[in-house]
């Protein structure tokens, strides 16, 4: 490590270190190719009372990452063995000097008013412990929509609303009280998926006030290869969160009923994901088993037809499904091309000013129930 990087990795609790309002925590794993854009977007903020904390989570591109960080002498840099995103964020939270912690994934970026908007909301209501907002979604540099158009958002943001997915918190849009994060127990370092969902639930259950706004000040990258891209694995991880909540939190009978229902629905949805996987792989017996399990919860005609097809003509169904997937892929490519022509490609070179802020035009806000007995299996 260079002398400059060694200096900025010094003990976070040094008595001479000055406090700031916001600590921006960026976990970095294989991030050398994108973290520069994230950092530039922080430096372009209209709100200036912040620090930046980058946590290298045992990244295999460490040498290149540290070269990228060289032009950013104000960044506080920490390096640890690979322990996952939860451990990296926790390291950043504990090292933070700010009253608030703002999370930013290394492949996402902020528009200049993000921090000023979030901090104004938090300071305007001292009872608030966390605020999050809408975001623009991009894939391969092309804008594909807005998060809130795809994820239901209601007010108020309660434990029950989070549990039922009537509110969905995106981590890169979140600014939260550092003390509230610590009091809730931080991110669970045993989890690699849905660790944020788990923490938001615990915060809400403790009575920490959470709110959201519909201004899109964050540009989020939607990847086809990231941890969140495997829907089946994500649903299984969510079920693990349900089990943890059921085991550790003193829920009311009504909350346990809600939890049991979410478990039932998510387990069935996970089996629908397995049906698709098994049909693609030609494992029709396993596909039928998952389809029948999903059909005990979901009763749509497509699923009934799939069960019938898997019983009577599984290979015909498999051929039809693969053709259908190819047609969907072609349609999606055509839509992406049309979107690119209409909206323009959202280039993300290493200068945040190159991100066209006119994309924000029109995006302002208008402002005792038995415990689980079922387990989800990949078999």
BALO-506680 format. One record per residue (C-alpha): residue in one letter; x, y, z; residue number from 1. Coordinates in nm, 4 decimals, decimal comma, always signed. Each point is the difference from the previous one (the first is absolute). Last residue first. Layout:
N
SITE r     east    north       up   k
SITE A        X        Y        Z NUM
...
***
This chain:
379
SITE r     east    north       up   k
SITE X  -3,4382  -3,0638  -0,5012 379
SITE X  +0,0698  +0,3659  +0,0740 378
SITE X  -0,1870  -0,0255  +0,3246 377
SITE X  -0,2084  +0,2508  +0,1899 376
SITE X  -0,0954  -0,1110  +0,3483 375
SITE X  -0,3505  -0,0191  +0,1464 374
SITE X  -0,0571  -0,0193  +0,3756 373
SITE X  +0,0053  +0,3691  +0,0778 372
SITE X  -0,1183  +0,1005  +0,3451 371
SITE X  -0,3580  -0,0607  +0,0973 370
SITE X  -0,2053  +0,3178  +0,0515 369
SITE X  -0,0437  +0,1071  +0,3413 368
SITE X  +0,5314  +3,2129  -2,1620 367
SITE X  -0,1015  +0,0731  -0,2849 366
SITE X  +0,3653  -0,1001  -0,0390 365
SITE X  +0,2322  +0,1228  -0,2707 364
SITE X  +0,0659  -0,2249  -0,3001 363
SITE X  -0,1203  +0,2268  -0,2787 362
SITE X  +0,3517  +0,0796  -0,1137 361
SITE X  +0,2467  -0,2144  +0,1896 360
SITE X  +0,1482  -0,1342  -0,3211 359
SITE X  +0,1049  +0,3608  -0,0568 358
SITE X  +0,2840  -0,0799  +0,2348 357
SITE X  +0,1897  -0,1642  -0,2830 356
SITE X  +0,2780  -0,2017  +0,1633 355
SITE X  +0,3138  +0,1503  -0,1540 354
SITE X  +0,0336  +0,2302  +0,2990 353
SITE X  +0,0763  -0,3094  +0,2041 352
SITE X  +0,3315  -0,0364  -0,1759 351
SITE X  +0,1479  -0,3504  -0,0239 350
SITE X  -0,2193  -0,0949  -0,2961 349
SITE X  -0,3617  -0,1039  +0,0601 348
SITE X  -0,1892  +0,0283  -0,3255 347
SITE X  -0,3776  +0,0008  +0,0245 346
SITE X  -0,0935  -0,0934  -0,3545 345
SITE X  -0,2699  +0,2104  -0,1542 344
SITE X  -0,3621  +0,0148  +0,1061 343
SITE X  -0,1823  -0,0845  -0,3195 342
SITE X  +0,2716  -0,1849  -0,1907 341
SITE X  +0,1167  -0,1871  +0,3114 340
SITE X  -0,3571  -0,0873  +0,0934 339
SITE X  -0,0609  -0,1424  -0,3477 338
SITE X  +0,3176  -0,2079  +0,0269 337
SITE X  -0,1027  -0,1245  +0,3432 336
SITE X  -0,3478  -0,0825  -0,1297 335
SITE X  +0,1481  -0,1992  -0,2888 334
SITE X  +0,2320  -0,1867  +0,2354 333
SITE X  -0,2922  -0,0756  +0,2307 332
SITE X  -0,2080  -0,1316  -0,2884 331
SITE X  +0,2837  -0,2284  -0,1107 330
SITE X  +0,0445  -0,1342  +0,3534 329
SITE X  -0,3754  -0,0567  +0,0280 328
SITE X  -0,0026  -0,1903  -0,3294 327
SITE X  +0,2892  -0,2171  +0,1157 326
SITE X  -0,1772  -0,0707  +0,3275 325
SITE X  -0,3160  -0,1059  -0,1858 324
SITE X  +0,2024  -0,2366  -0,2161 323
SITE X  +0,1516  -0,1546  +0,3125 322
SITE X  -0,3448  -0,0324  +0,1569 321
SITE X  -0,1530  -0,1639  -0,3079 320
SITE X  +0,2759  -0,2594  -0,0178 319
SITE X  -0,0321  -0,0736  +0,3720 318
SITE X  -0,3787  -0,0315  -0,0267 317
SITE X  +0,0399  -0,2479  -0,2835 316
SITE X  +0,2508  -0,1897  +0,2113 315
SITE X  -0,2351  -0,0079  +0,2998 314
SITE X  -0,3003  -0,1353  -0,1876 313
SITE X  -0,2587  -0,1429  +0,2413 312
SITE X  +0,0935  +0,0855  +0,3584 311
SITE X  +0,2296  +0,2939  -0,0731 310
SITE X  -0,2629  +0,1392  -0,2356 309
SITE X  -0,2746  -0,0271  +0,2628 308
SITE X  +0,2179  +0,1711  +0,2604 307
SITE X  +0,0900  +0,2727  -0,2499 306
SITE X  -0,3673  +0,0508  -0,0905 305
SITE X  -0,0894  +0,0405  +0,3676 304
SITE X  +0,2854  +0,2516  +0,0328 303
SITE X  -0,1207  +0,1974  -0,2983 302
SITE X  -0,3598  -0,0108  +0,1263 301
SITE X  +0,0856  +0,1726  +0,3260 300
SITE X  -0,0511  -0,1727  +0,3347 299
SITE X  +0,3010  +0,0954  +0,2085 298
SITE X  +0,0327  -0,1518  +0,3480 297
SITE X  -0,0418  -0,3761  -0,0423 296
SITE X  +0,1115  +0,0496  -0,3593 295
SITE X  +0,3546  +0,0845  +0,1160 294
SITE X  +0,0372  -0,3490  +0,1464 293
SITE X  -0,1380  -0,1593  -0,3172 292
SITE X  +0,2415  +0,2039  -0,2129 291
SITE X  +0,2948  -0,0973  +0,2187 290
SITE X  -0,0754  -0,3722  -0,0328 289
SITE X  -0,0645  +0,0364  -0,3734 288
SITE X  +0,3330  +0,1749  -0,0568 287
SITE X  +0,1795  -0,2742  +0,1934 286
SITE X  -0,1566  -0,2613  -0,2249 285
SITE X  +0,0756  +0,2128  -0,3073 284
SITE X  +0,3739  +0,0396  +0,0418 283
SITE X  +0,0567  +0,1236  -0,3572 282
SITE X  +0,2406  +0,2705  +0,1197 281
SITE X  -0,2227  +0,2823  -0,1279 280
SITE X  -0,2991  -0,1743  +0,1601 279
SITE X  +0,1903  -0,0288  +0,3302 278
SITE X  +0,0942  +0,3664  +0,0131 277
SITE X  -0,3495  +0,1171  -0,0919 276
SITE X  -0,1653  -0,2240  +0,2606 275
SITE X  +0,2621  +0,1120  +0,2533 274
SITE X  -0,1072  +0,3628  -0,0320 273
SITE X  -0,3598  -0,1087  +0,0598 272
SITE X  +0,1260  -0,1863  +0,3063 271
SITE X  +0,1495  +0,3234  +0,1335 270
SITE X  -0,3364  +0,1719  -0,0542 269
SITE X  -0,1673  -0,2679  +0,2145 268
SITE X  +0,2543  +0,0498  +0,2799 267
SITE X  -0,0467  +0,3753  -0,0249 266
SITE X  -0,3778  -0,0255  +0,0328 265
SITE X  +0,0076  -0,2384  +0,2976 264
SITE X  +0,2726  +0,1950  +0,1800 263
SITE X  -0,1871  +0,3236  -0,0553 262
SITE X  -0,3100  -0,1636  +0,1493 261
SITE X  +0,1924  -0,1275  +0,3026 260
SITE X  +0,1470  +0,3454  +0,0579 259
SITE X  -0,3399  +0,1670  -0,0162 258
SITE X  -0,1394  -0,2526  +0,2486 257
SITE X  +0,2996  +0,0543  +0,2262 256
SITE X  -0,0585  +0,3751  -0,0121 255
SITE X  -0,3594  -0,0495  +0,1073 254
SITE X  +0,1022  -0,2246  +0,2899 253
SITE X  +0,2474  +0,2659  +0,1167 252
SITE X  +0,3663  -0,0518  -0,0734 251
SITE X  +0,2712  -0,0288  +0,2627 250
SITE X  +0,2873  -0,0083  -0,2536 249
SITE X  +0,2602  -0,2766  -0,0095 248
SITE X  -0,1465  -0,3185  -0,1467 247
SITE X  -0,2640  +0,1436  -0,2320 246
SITE X  +0,2323  +0,2763  -0,1196 245
SITE X  +0,2706  -0,2559  -0,0724 244
SITE X  -0,2412  -0,2268  -0,1859 243
SITE X  -0,1308  +0,2921  -0,2056 242
SITE X  +0,3572  +0,1044  -0,0825 241
SITE X  +0,0727  -0,3549  -0,1159 240
SITE X  -0,3088  +0,0229  -0,2208 239
SITE X  +0,1446  +0,3161  -0,1544 238
SITE X  +0,3189  -0,1877  -0,0770 237
SITE X  -0,1997  -0,2718  -0,1737 236
SITE X  -0,1796  +0,2663  -0,2015 235
SITE X  +0,3313  +0,1567  -0,1008 234
SITE X  +0,1424  -0,3392  -0,0980 233
SITE X  -0,3005  -0,0629  -0,2243 232
SITE X  +0,0185  +0,3472  -0,1517 231
SITE X  +0,3688  -0,0244  -0,0902 230
SITE X  +0,0841  +0,3595  -0,1087 229
SITE X  +0,0382  +0,1399  +0,3540 228
SITE X  +0,3512  -0,1375  +0,0495 227
SITE X  +0,1172  +0,1598  -0,3228 226
SITE X  +0,0142  -0,1615  -0,3462 225
SITE X  -0,2839  +0,1561  -0,1999 224
SITE X  +0,0742  +0,3398  +0,1477 223
SITE X  -0,2368  +0,2889  +0,0622 222
SITE X  +0,2102  +0,3104  +0,0624 221
SITE X  -0,1612  +0,2647  +0,2171 220
SITE X  +0,0022  +0,3744  -0,0733 219
SITE X  -0,1097  +0,1908  +0,3087 218
SITE X  -0,1827  +0,3296  +0,0424 217
SITE X  -0,3458  -0,1184  -0,1025 216
SITE X  -0,2432  +0,2049  +0,2105 215
SITE X  -0,2872  -0,2117  +0,1284 214
SITE X  +0,0588  +0,0387  +0,3739 213
SITE X  +0,0441  -0,2592  +0,2739 212
SITE X  -0,0502  -0,0340  +0,3742 211
SITE X  +0,1323  -0,1968  +0,2942 210
SITE X  -0,0533  +0,0534  +0,3754 209
SITE X  +0,1909  -0,2371  +0,2261 208
SITE X  -0,2568  -0,1904  +0,2040 207
SITE X  +0,2184  -0,2988  +0,0817 206
SITE X  -0,2012  -0,2022  -0,2529 205
SITE X  +0,0859  +0,2560  -0,2667 204
SITE X  +0,3722  -0,0355  +0,0648 203
SITE X  -0,0190  -0,3787  +0,0050 202
SITE X  -0,1909  -0,0063  -0,3280 201
SITE X  +0,2460  +0,2435  -0,1612 200
SITE X  +0,2877  -0,2251  +0,1107 199
SITE X  -0,1460  -0,3191  -0,1483 198
SITE X  -0,0838  +0,1725  -0,3282 197
SITE X  +0,3617  +0,1214  -0,0180 196
SITE X  +0,1366  -0,3500  +0,0529 195
SITE X  -0,2240  -0,1230  -0,2805 194
SITE X  +0,2913  -0,1931  -0,1533 193
SITE X  +0,3501  -0,0664  +0,1360 192
SITE X  -0,1141  -0,0740  +0,3546 191
SITE X  +0,2235  -0,1192  +0,2826 190
SITE X  +0,1201  +0,3567  +0,0539 189
SITE X  -0,3433  +0,1114  +0,1198 188
SITE X  -0,0010  +0,3747  -0,0628 187
SITE X  +0,0047  +0,2300  +0,3034 186
SITE X  -0,1520  -0,0981  +0,3384 185
SITE X  -0,3033  +0,2300  +0,0156 184
SITE X  +0,1825  +0,2337  +0,2416 183
SITE X  +0,2889  +0,0293  -0,2448 182
SITE X  -0,2223  +0,0994  -0,2906 181
SITE X  -0,1915  +0,2440  +0,2215 180
SITE X  +0,3285  +0,1522  +0,1169 179
SITE X  +0,1145  +0,0615  -0,3577 178
SITE X  -0,3304  +0,1688  -0,0835 177
SITE X  -0,0911  -0,0976  -0,3524 176
SITE X  +0,0435  +0,1099  -0,3618 175
SITE X  -0,1286  -0,2482  -0,2562 174
SITE X  -0,0131  +0,0328  -0,3793 173
SITE X  +0,2823  -0,2504  -0,0561 172
SITE X  -0,1761  -0,2471  +0,2328 171
SITE X  -0,3325  -0,0165  -0,1828 170
SITE X  -0,2854  -0,0330  +0,2488 169
SITE X  -0,3165  -0,1749  -0,1163 168
SITE X  -0,3355  +0,0906  +0,1536 167
SITE X  -0,3195  -0,1993  -0,0500 166
SITE X  +0,2306  -0,2990  +0,0097 165
SITE X  -0,2219  -0,1773  +0,2580 164
SITE X  +0,2818  +0,0028  +0,2569 163
SITE X  +0,0871  +0,3605  -0,0769 162
SITE X  -0,3613  +0,1098  +0,0471 161
SITE X  -0,0297  -0,2022  +0,3240 160
SITE X  +0,3185  +0,1476  +0,1470 159
SITE X  -0,1251  +0,3454  -0,0913 158
SITE X  +0,0622  +0,2530  -0,2758 157
SITE X  -0,3014  +0,2303  +0,0241 156
SITE X  -0,0626  +0,0361  -0,2835 155
SITE X  -0,0033  -0,2282  -0,3020 154
SITE X  +0,2485  -0,0937  -0,2682 153
SITE X  -0,0533  -0,2795  -0,2541 152
SITE X  +0,3062  -0,0976  -0,1991 151
SITE X  +0,0068  +0,0116  -0,3798 150
SITE X  -0,0921  +0,3645  -0,0629 149
SITE X  +0,1860  +0,0849  +0,3214 148
SITE X  +0,3217  -0,1311  -0,1511 147
SITE X  -0,0083  +0,2151  -0,3103 146
SITE X  +0,0492  -0,1203  -0,3537 145
SITE X  +0,2356  -0,1636  -0,2479 144
SITE X  +0,2658  +0,2679  -0,0473 143
SITE X  +0,2753  -0,1358  -0,2202 142
SITE X  +0,3625  -0,0243  +0,1169 141
SITE X  +0,0101  -0,3790  -0,0139 140
SITE X  -0,3061  -0,0105  +0,2255 139
SITE X  -0,1260  +0,3118  +0,1699 138
SITE X  -0,2547  +0,0660  +0,2749 137
SITE X  -0,0785  +0,3546  +0,1121 136
SITE X  -0,0618  +0,0256  +0,3720 135
SITE X  -0,2754  +0,0782  +0,2505 134
SITE X  +0,0746  +0,1012  +0,3558 133
SITE X  +0,1167  -0,1056  +0,3437 132
SITE X  -0,0161  +0,1509  +0,3483 131
SITE X  +0,1095  -0,1485  +0,3312 130
SITE X  -0,0125  +0,0867  +0,3713 129
SITE X  -0,2675  +0,2680  +0,0009 128
SITE X  -0,0964  +0,1563  +0,3339 127
SITE X  +0,2094  +0,3090  -0,0812 126
SITE X  -0,2435  +0,0923  -0,2797 125
SITE X  +0,1290  +0,2843  -0,2156 124
SITE X  +0,3534  -0,1139  +0,0667 123
SITE X  -0,0698  -0,3374  -0,1593 122
SITE X  -0,1840  +0,1503  -0,2969 121
SITE X  +0,2696  +0,2624  -0,0581 120
SITE X  +0,2674  -0,2712  +0,0262 119
SITE X  -0,1626  -0,2082  -0,2726 118
SITE X  -0,0476  +0,2868  -0,2460 117
SITE X  +0,3475  +0,1474  +0,0551 116
SITE X  +0,1516  -0,3464  -0,0370 115
SITE X  -0,1640  -0,0732  -0,3340 114
SITE X  +0,0201  +0,3466  -0,1604 113
SITE X  +0,3011  -0,0715  -0,2223 112
SITE X  -0,1321  -0,3183  -0,1645 111
SITE X  +0,1328  -0,3128  +0,1615 110
SITE X  +0,1829  -0,3020  -0,1387 109
SITE X  -0,0181  -0,3800  +0,0023 108
SITE X  +0,2683  -0,2597  -0,0797 107
SITE X  +0,1873  +0,0460  +0,3299 106
SITE X  -0,3133  -0,0294  +0,2101 105
SITE X  -0,0799  +0,3172  +0,1921 104
SITE X  -0,1234  +0,0136  +0,3593 103
SITE X  -0,0443  +0,3275  +0,1863 102
SITE X  +0,0734  -0,0079  +0,3730 101
SITE X  -0,1193  +0,2807  +0,2265 100
SITE X  +0,1550  +0,1621  +0,3081  99
SITE X  +0,3311  -0,0317  -0,1772  98
SITE X  +0,3323  -0,1291  +0,1268  97
SITE X  -0,0346  -0,3416  -0,1601  96
SITE X  +0,2400  -0,2805  +0,0923  95
SITE X  -0,2780  -0,2123  +0,1500  94
SITE X  -0,2227  +0,0628  -0,3008  93
SITE X  +0,2780  -0,0772  -0,2480  92
SITE X  +0,0928  -0,3272  +0,1650  91
SITE X  -0,3692  -0,0886  +0,0098  90
SITE X  -0,0287  +0,0701  -0,3732  89
SITE X  +0,2904  -0,2325  -0,0759  88
SITE X  -0,1307  -0,2707  +0,2330  87
SITE X  -0,3415  +0,0086  -0,1659  86
SITE X  +0,1472  +0,0057  -0,3520  85
SITE X  +0,1960  -0,3241  +0,0427  84
SITE X  +0,2863  -0,1214  +0,2165  83
SITE X  +0,2983  +0,0344  -0,2318  82
SITE X  +0,2986  +0,0877  +0,2141  81
SITE X  +0,0190  +0,3657  +0,0962  80
SITE X  +0,1155  +0,3322  -0,1433  79
SITE X  -0,1029  +0,3448  +0,1141  78
SITE X  +0,0283  +0,3274  -0,1907  77
SITE X  -0,1019  +0,3451  +0,1186  76
SITE X  -0,0396  +0,2058  -0,3155  75
SITE X  +0,1415  +0,3518  +0,0117  74
SITE X  +0,2963  -0,0888  -0,2209  73
SITE X  -0,2223  -0,0887  -0,2990  72
SITE X  +0,2422  -0,0057  -0,2961  71
SITE X  +0,1578  -0,3209  +0,1425  70
SITE X  -0,3304  -0,1891  +0,0274  69
SITE X  +0,0246  -0,1430  -0,3526  68
SITE X  +0,3500  -0,1284  +0,0756  67
SITE X  -0,1310  -0,1593  +0,3176  66
SITE X  -0,2668  -0,1801  -0,2020  65
SITE X  +0,2595  -0,1225  -0,2505  64
SITE X  +0,2060  -0,1605  +0,2746  63
SITE X  -0,3092  -0,1330  +0,1779  62
SITE X  -0,1495  -0,1735  -0,3042  61
SITE X  -0,0609  -0,3287  +0,1864  60
SITE X  -0,2108  +0,1952  +0,2546  59
SITE X  +0,0411  -0,0941  +0,3643  58
SITE X  -0,2933  +0,2202  +0,1005  57
SITE X  +0,1624  +0,3354  -0,0763  56
SITE X  -0,1952  +0,2438  +0,2160  55
SITE X  -0,0278  +0,3549  -0,1344  54
SITE X  -0,1008  +0,2724  +0,2474  53
SITE X  -0,0821  +0,3433  -0,1415  52
SITE X  -0,0521  +0,2996  +0,2285  51
SITE X  -0,2829  +0,2497  -0,0022  50
SITE X  -0,0890  +0,3639  +0,0571  49
SITE X  -0,0138  +0,1058  -0,3670  48
SITE X  -0,3632  -0,0148  -0,1132  47
SITE X  -0,0233  +0,1037  -0,3667  46
SITE X  +0,1481  -0,3404  -0,0797  45
SITE X  +0,2541  -0,0234  -0,2832  44
SITE X  +0,2596  -0,1727  +0,2191  43
SITE X  -0,2485  -0,2798  +0,0650  42
SITE X  -0,0638  -0,0488  -0,3729  41
SITE X  +0,3740  -0,0058  -0,0616  40
SITE X  +0,0353  -0,2786  +0,2561  39
SITE X  -0,2647  -0,2165  -0,1672  38
SITE X  +0,1556  +0,0613  -0,3420  37
SITE X  +0,3426  -0,0982  +0,1329  36
SITE X  -0,1464  -0,3134  +0,1587  35
SITE X  -0,0816  -0,1527  -0,3379  34
SITE X  +0,2960  -0,1907  -0,1453  33
SITE X  +0,1854  -0,0445  +0,3278  32
SITE X  -0,3057  -0,1522  +0,1671  31
SITE X  +0,0835  -0,3688  +0,0172  30
SITE X  -0,1196  +0,0275  +0,3605  29
SITE X  -0,0358  +0,3447  +0,1517  28
SITE X  -0,2415  +0,0987  +0,2761  27
SITE X  -0,0805  +0,3745  -0,0145  26
SITE X  -0,1029  +0,1783  +0,3212  25
SITE X  -0,0726  +0,3742  -0,0226  24
SITE X  +0,0296  +0,1489  +0,3481  23
SITE X  -0,2324  +0,2955  +0,0511  22
SITE X  -0,0069  +0,2947  +0,2404  21
SITE X  +0,3719  +0,0167  +0,0668  20
SITE X  +0,2102  -0,0390  +0,3144  19
SITE X  +0,3656  +0,0955  +0,0014  18
SITE X  +0,2774  -0,2514  +0,0568  17
SITE X  +0,2512  +0,1146  +0,2610  16
SITE X  -0,1059  -0,2653  +0,2489  15
SITE X  +0,0680  -0,2759  -0,2498  14
SITE X  -0,3117  -0,2159  -0,0045  13
SITE X  +0,0299  -0,1004  -0,3624  12
SITE X  +0,3481  -0,1446  +0,0525  11
SITE X  +0,2056  +0,0745  -0,3119  10
SITE X  -0,1022  -0,1253  -0,3434   9
SITE X  +0,0395  +0,3469  -0,1525   8
SITE X  +0,3680  +0,0022  +0,0907   7
SITE X  +0,0680  -0,3438  -0,1435   6
SITE X  -0,1631  +0,1034  -0,3262   5
SITE X  +0,2304  +0,2996  -0,0257   4
SITE X  +0,3077  -0,2087  +0,0932   3
SITE X  -0,0773  -0,2537  -0,2707   2
SITE X  -0,1300  -0,3462  +0,0800   1
***
